[in-house]
Amino acid sequence: MLSVKTPEEVLAIIESEFAPLPGRAEAVPLRAAVGRVLAEDITAGEYVPAFDRSTVDGYAVRAGDTFGCSDAVPAILSLRGQVQMGQGADKPLEPDCCIAVPTGGEVPSGADSVVMLEYAEDYGDGSIGIARAAAPGQNMIFKGDDVYPGKPVLEKGRLLADRDVGALAAIGRVQVPVVKRPRVGIISTGDELVPPEQSPGPGQIRDVNGPMLQAMFAAAGAEVEYYGIIKDEQEQLEAAVKAAAAACDMVVISGGSSVGVKDATCRIIEALGTLLLHGIAIKPGKPTILGKCGIKPIVGLPGHPVAAYFVTKLFILPLLNRLMGQKTPVFTVTAYLSESMSANHGRAQYQCVRLREEQGRLVAFPIRGKSGLITTLAGADGFFCIDRDCEGLPENAEIQVITQ
C-alpha cells in the first residue's frame, strides 16, 4: 500500500528538505537576461531621469507667472530661447519668461511647470501668450522620479521579464547576476515504450512523457539532459539514475512508480539516498515518489501522461523553483462550471477545462478523459481543483482556473 501525503504536506516537504542550490550565480549580458532568475537584489546607483524632463511639447514656465490667465486675458511672457533635444538647458528661467521645450527635453532650472503648445500662442515679437494657468509640476517628470541612488529596483529570485530588462537598461546594468540554470536529468522507463519517431509494434506505445517533460523543464528555465528510454530492469535503471544523479541537479524518472513486481524506482532511491514520500492524495497522480541523493531531488512520476503533467506542474516545477531560489507564480481566472462534477472523497481532484465567454462571464467546460489520454491536455485552457474534502461541485459553481 502507498503511504500517501496530502498536497500541502508535499509542498511542506519540498520547502523543508530542499534549499536553493549554493554557489550558482553567473553574470549574463543584458540581452540574455530574459527568462533567467535574478541572483541578487538590484538597487539603483544613479538618478533616473537624471534631470527634470518635459512630458509634452510646450513652454517651461513659472506657474505663478500664469496665475489667473485665460483665453480672454492671456499671460504675456518673454521667450528666452529653446531647449534642443539631447542637450541640456544652459540657462535658468527668469521671472515673467518662458523657454520652449520638446517632449523629453530638459526643463531649465527656475521653471516648475510646462504649458502645452495648444494653450500658448507665439505672437512673433518675442512674446508668448499663455491662455491656461499652469500648476506646479504640471507636464513634468522630476529628477529621480523613476529611481534614485539606493532605491530597490528588482528583488533577488525574480524571473526576469522583458520589462525588467528595460529597467536594468535604464540604470546601466549591462551585466546581470542570474542563477545558473539547474540541470535536470530525465529518464523514461517501460518495456512498452518506443521513441516518438518510431512506429509502435504490437503492445508498444510512443514515449509521451519524455518530450513533454523536456519541454516543461526547459520552459521553466532548466537545462535538460535526456537519458532515453530504459527498460523495466533494475540494474539498467539504477545505472541510469546514478549517472544522472552524478551529472545533474535533479533526476526525474517517468514511469515505474506504482507498486508492482517490476517497479524498482523506490528501491533505487532508497539505495542511493532517502525516500521522502511515495504517494500523493491527488487524482490523477497518486503513485508519485520523491527522494533525495545528498541535496539532489530524485522524482518518480506516474507513467500516465496527464498524471505526470499534473504532478510536475503542481509539485516538481515548484521544487525546481525552490532550487533556483524563486517563488512559483500562479495565474488564475474566475470561471463558472458548465455542468456539475463529482469527485473522489479524500483526494484532491484536478480537472482540465476549456474556457469560453458567455453572457459576460467565463464558463469552464470540463474535458472528460482518463489519466492515460494525452488528448485531455491538448487544447485545454487551464485546470482547477476540487478539494479532497469535497464530494463534488454543482453546475454554475464559481471556480478558480489555473491558466499557466
N, C-alpha and C positions, 0 to 999 in steps of 0.2 A: 504494500500500500504506500502511496505517496503521502508524505507529511507536508501538507500544503501551508503556505503563508498567504496572508491577505495582501492585496496590492500595497496598502500602507506599510505593512511590515517589510515588504520587499524594498520599497524606496528607503525605509529607515536603515535596512541592512546596507544598501548601497552607500548611504551617507556615512555610516559608521565604519564600514570596512575598507573604503577606498578614499583616497585623497588625491588632490592634483599632483600630477607627475612632477618630481623635483628636477630642477636644472634644465628647464625645457624652453627657455626664451631664445629667440633669434631676431635679428633685425632684417626687415624686408623693405624694398623700395615702396614708396607711397602707392605707385600704380599696381602693386601686387598685394595690397593690404586687404582688399575686399574679401569677405568670407573668412578672414582669419580672426583668432581670438586675441584680444589685447592682453599683453603680459604684464603691464604696469599702468598705474594711473597716469593720465596725461594732464598737465597743467600748462597754462599759457605763460610765456615768458616775455610777452610784449602786448601793447595795446592793439586791438582790432575794433574799429578802424584806428589808424594812427593819428587821425586828425578829424576835426568836425567836418561833416560832409552834408551836402545838399541832396535831398531826395527828389527834387524837381528842377526843371529849367526855370530860372527866375532871378530875383534880385535879393541879395543879402542886405538886411536892414536891421536897425534897432527897433524893436517892437514899439517902444514908447514914441518913436517918431511918426507912427501911423495911427496913433490913438484917435478915434472919432472920425476917421476919414470915411468917405462913401463915394458912390458914383457922382453925386451932385457936388460934393466938396472933397476932392482927392487931396491926399498929402503930396506935396511937391518936394522931391528930393533931388539932390545933385548927383549925377552919375560920376563915379570916380574910377572907372575902368572896368575890366572884365578878367575873371579868373579863367585861365586856359586849362583844359582837361589834361591831367597828368603833371601839372605844375602847381607849386604852392602859391598861396595868396601872399604876395610880397609886401603888403602894407595893411595896417589896421583900418577899420572903418570908422570914420569920424561922424559926429552927430549931424543929423539932417542930410545924410548922404546915403548912397546905395552903391553896390558893386554887383555887376552881372555875374551869375554863376551857373554852370551847366549841371545837369543831373550827375551826381557822383563827384562833383568838384569840391575843392576845399572852401569852407566858409571862413572868411577872414576874421581875425580877432576883432572884438568890438561889436560884431554882429551877433544877434541872438535868435534870429528867425530868417526865413526865406519866404518871399511872396512869389506866387506863381505868375508866369508871364501873362496868363489870362486875366489877372487882376491888376495889370500895370499897363501904362501907355507911355511910349517914348515920344516926347514932343519934338525931338530933333534939334533941340538947342542946348543939349547937355543936361536936361532935367527930365525926370521920370515922374509920372503921376501914378500914385497908388490908390486904388479905389476900394480896397478892403483892408481893414485893420488886421495886423498880424499879432499872434500870441507868442510869448517866449517859447522857444523850442520847436515852433511850427516848421514842418517840412525839413527837419534836420535829424541826422544821426550824430551823436556826440562821440568824441574820442573815448574809446574803451566801452562803448555801449554793448558791443558784442562780447569781447573778453578783455581782461586786463591782467598784468603780471600776477601770477599766483592763483588765478581763478581756475577751478577744476573744469576740464573740458570733456574728458571721456574717462570712464571707470574701468579699472582692471577687470578682465573677464567678459568684456563686451564683444559680441560678434560684430565685427566691423561691416557697416553697410556703405553704399556709395555716398550717402550724405555725410557720413563720418569722415570719409576721405576729403570732402570739401572743407570740413572743419580743421582737419590736420594741415591741409594746404594753406589755410588762412593764417595759421600760426607758424608756418615754416617748418613743419616736421616732415621732412622728406625721407627719413628712415624711421620705420615704425617698429617698436618692440612687440613681437607677437609670440604666442605659444607655438612651439614646434608641433607639426601635425603628428598626432599619435598614429602608430602603425597597428592596423587591425588585421589579424590573420583569419581567413575564413576557410572552413573545411566542410565540404558536403559529404554525407555518408549515406550509404544504402546500396545494396546489391542490385536494386531495380533501376538505378539512375544512369542516364547517359547524358553527355553534353548536349546543349541546345542545338548544335549544328548536326547532330547525328540522328538518323531516323530510328525511333524505338523499335525493338523487336518484341516478340511475344513476352508479356509480363513486364516490359520496361516502360519507363516514363522519362521525359526530359527533366533535367535539373532546373527547377524554377527558382529555388531559394538562393542558390549561389549567385547568379546575376542580380537578383533583386537585392540581396544583402550588400553586394558590392556597390550598387547604386545608392542605397540608403546611407551607408557609412561614408562614401565619397562625398555625397551631398552635405553630410554633417561636418565635413572638414577633416576627415581622416585620410591617411594613406592606406590603401588596401592591398593586401597580398593574398592572392587566391591560391590555395594548396590543392585544388582539384577535388575530384570525387574519390573517396576512399571506401573500399568495400567493408561490409559488416564483419570485420575480422579484427580482434582486439589488438594484436601485435602491430598490424599496419596502422590502425588508428592511433595507437599510443605513440608510435614513431612520428607520425604526422603532427600530433599535438605537441610533443616535445620539441620538434623542430620549429613549430610556430611560436611556442612559448619562449624559446630562446631568442627569436628574431623580432618578435612583435610585443606591443604593449598590452594587447588584449587578443584573446583567441575566442572565436565563435564557431561552434560546431552545429551544423544543421542536420537534424535527424538523430536517431539513436538515443532519444531522451525518455521514451516510455519504458515502463517496467516490463522486461521481456528477456528471453533467453539470450538474444544476440546483442542486447543493449549494453555497451561497455563504457559509455561516457562517464557514468558515476564512478565506476571503479578506477578509471584512468585519472580523474580529477583527484580522488582520494589518495591515489598513489603519488601524484605529483605535488599535492598541497592539501588544501582544506575544502571540504564540501560545505557550502553555506546554506543551500536550500535545494530541495527537489520537489517542486510543485507549487503552483500559484493558484489561488482560488479565483480564477477568471475563466471565461468562456468567450472565444477559444484561447487555448494556450496553457492549459493546466500543467502538462508534463514538461515544465521548464526547469533547467538546472543552472545553478550559479555556484562557482567555487573560485578559489584564488591560488595562484602559484607564486609565492612571495607576495609582491604587491600587484601582480598582474591578474586581472579577471579572466576566468575561463567560463564560457557560457555554453550550455547545451540547449538548443532551440528545438521545438517540435518540428517534425518534417512537413506537416501540412502548411502550405504557403500562407494562408490567411492567418493561421495561428502564429506562424513565425513573424509575420508582418506586425501583428498587434503587440506581441511581446517585445520585439525590437523597438517599436515606436514608443511604447509605454514605459519600458524599463531599461533597455540596453542603450538607446540613444541618450537618455539621462545619465547613465553610467559613463558613457563616452564623454559627455559634457562635464561630468564630475572630474574625470582625469585631466580635462583641459582647463579646469577652474572656471567653468562657465555655467550660468544658470540656464535651465531649459525653458525657452518661451513656449507658451501655449496660446493659440489663437482660436477663439470660439465665436460663434454667432448664435443668436436665439432663433429657434425654429419651432414648428408645431407638427406633431406626428400626424401623418395622413391616415393612420389606422392604429388600432390597439395592438399591443405586443405583450406576449407572455415572457416570463424569464424563469431561469432555474434558481430557486431559492438557495442561498449560501454561496453563490459565485457571482462576481461582478461580470455582467454580460456586455460585450461590445458589439455594436451593430453598425455596418456601413449604410450610408444613406445617399440619395441624390436630392439636391435642393432645387426647389422651383418657387418662384414668387407667384402668389395667388392672392388677389384682393388685398394687396398692400402688405402682405406678410410672407415670410419664408415658410414653406411647407417641406417637411422631411419625409421622403418616401423610402422606407426600408428596402434594402436589396437582399432578397432572400437567397440563401445558399449555404452549403455545408462548408466546414473549415478547409477542406481539401480543394475547393473550387476557386481558382485564381480569378475567375471572371467576376466574383463578388467584390473584388477590389477594383478591377478595371472600370473606369467611368464613375467611381464614387467621388462625391464632392467632400466627404468627411465621414465622421463616425461619432456616435455618442455612447454613453454608458448607462446601463440600468443597474442600480446599486445592488449589491449582493443580498441586502435585506429586503429587497422589493420583489414582489411576485409578478410584476408587470406594470405597464403603463396604458392608460386609456387613449382612445382617439382624441386628437387635439391637445394632448399633453404638451406643455411647454418644456423644451429640452435645450441643452447647450451642445451644439455640434462643434467638435474639434475639426478645424478645416486644414490644418497643416501639421 
